[in-house]
């Protein structure tokens, strides 16, 4: 092991970069050709959140739907993808500073109202 670097294989090294892994679940109906959104938890003082994975599903294969994560204050895009019935998406973590908030938006492009379910995963790091 190189000197002066954390041991990423041990628990002590892992907690140096993140103190907690957490998720926020969502579920709800969205009208045909509509969208629905959920504002995720505000990043707590003294921490930053590293968003890095999304899981989503719906009971329809007649249309391509979409999901996006944006920083509310700036409108900067964190993540966007299209999906049909479901997906598990890992992406490079995007650190979000204390006081900031992410908006998750799901777009239903089907000809009928649908129920969508999923979760967003994040690592909470102390600053």
BELSUL-V896197 format. One record per helix or strand of 2 or more residues. SS is the DSSP state (H for helix, E for strand). FROM is the first residue (numbers start at 1). LEN is the number of residues. If there is no record, write none. Layout:
BEGIN
SS,FROM,LEN / SS,FROM,LEN
END
This chain:
BEGIN
H,11,7 / E,20,11 / E,34,6 / E,47,12 / E,65,7 / E,77,7 / E,86,11 / E,102,7 / E,114,13
END
